[in-house]
Structures are given as C-alpha cells and as structure tokens.
Amino acid sequence: MKRALLIAVASLGLIAAEPPPAPDRPLPDAAQEARAQALFDDIRCVVCQHEAIADSPAGIAADMRGLVREQIAAGRSDAEIKQDLVRRYGDFVLFQPPVRLGTWLLWFGPFALMAAVGAALMLMTRRRRVEPAALSPDEEARLAEIMSASADRRDADAKSSDH
C-alpha cells in the first residue's frame, strides 16, 4: 500500500513538471539570426530574472526567443521588437530599461540614496559637540567636599593589598 502511494505521488510530481522547451529553430538568413542573437542578450528572462533569454533554459525564454525570431522574420526593427516585449512584460524585461518617469527610481535611485547617506554623514560629523557649562564657585566647593569625603572613607570591601 505504501509503495503504491509513493509511486502515485512520484508520478504526480513528474506530470506536474514543466515539459522541456522545443529546441530553437534558427532563422535561415544568417544576418537575421545574428540580429536575433544580439537582441537575446539585451532581453531578460522573466522567470530567471538574472539571465538573458539567450542563456535561460526556461520555457518562457524559449517562447520569447521564438517571438523575437518571428518578429525579425516579419521585418520589424529592433526598437519595435523591444517595444512589443515591454508592452507584454513591462520595462523589467530589458536589461537597460528606458529612462522615463516610471523608471527614474531604477536609474537614479541608488545615486540619490548614496547622496542622502553622504549628506547625513557630513551633518553628523559637522555637528558641534556642546561643551558643558563651567561649574559655579558653589558647585566647585561642593564637589571638593564630596571628593575629600570619599578620599577619607575606606572601602568596606577592600583587601589589605588594595590600600
């Protein structure tokens, strides 16, 4: 019974796995294929996120490569192909997203953050330390009394070697 259950669970795991993508079919024209390969390096895999679709083994990357090849064969320009991918997947699909209001934080956010931290550090180092006010003559006399009283007192916990 346990063995049959294990086999059933294992087969469900195999069925639920994503099938491998179909092998890429390069374009017949070498110039168009070179253009496609150059575009593959500029487009991010939406699953892997750190790999270009040229290097990604994900099924969606294979679909994206096929889409790029179809659009190149249809005569679209590189800019039109990138625009279509951005329309489908957002600016994140490009390794170098365009500079516009929506992507301003991506481009300039790290520099703004570094500038803010630098300004905060400068303010902290330039901040002047407040000098304590000098003691009044009455306070100095009281302090002298306390110090002389504590010098005359013996420490109850002190050993003979501490004196």
C-alpha positions, 0 to 999 in steps of 0.5 A: 500500500505504501509503495503504491502511494509513493509511486502515485505521488512520484508520478504526480510530481513528474506530470506536474513538471514543466515539459522541456522547451522545443529546441530553437529553430534558427532563422535561415538568413544568417544576418537575421539570426545574428540580429536575433542573437544580439537582441537575446542578450539585451532581453531578460528572462522573466522567470530567471530574472538574472539571465538573458533569454539567450542563456535561460533554459526556461520555457518562457525564454524559449517562447520569447526567443521564438517571438523575437525570431518571428518578429525579425522574420516579419521585418520589424526593427529592433526598437519595435521588437523591444517595444512589443516585449515591454508592452507584454512584460513591462520595462523589467524585461530589458536589461537597460530599461528606458529612462522615463518617469516610471523608471527614474527610481531604477536609474537614479535611485541608488545615486540619490540614496548614496547622496542622502547617506553622504549628506547625513554623514557630513551633518553628523560629523559637522555637528558641534559637540556642546561643551558643558557649562563651567561649574559655579564657585558653589558647585566647585566647593561642593564637589571638593567636599564630596571628593575629600569625603570619599578620599577619607572613607575606606572601602568596606570591601577592600583587601589589605593589598588594595590600600 
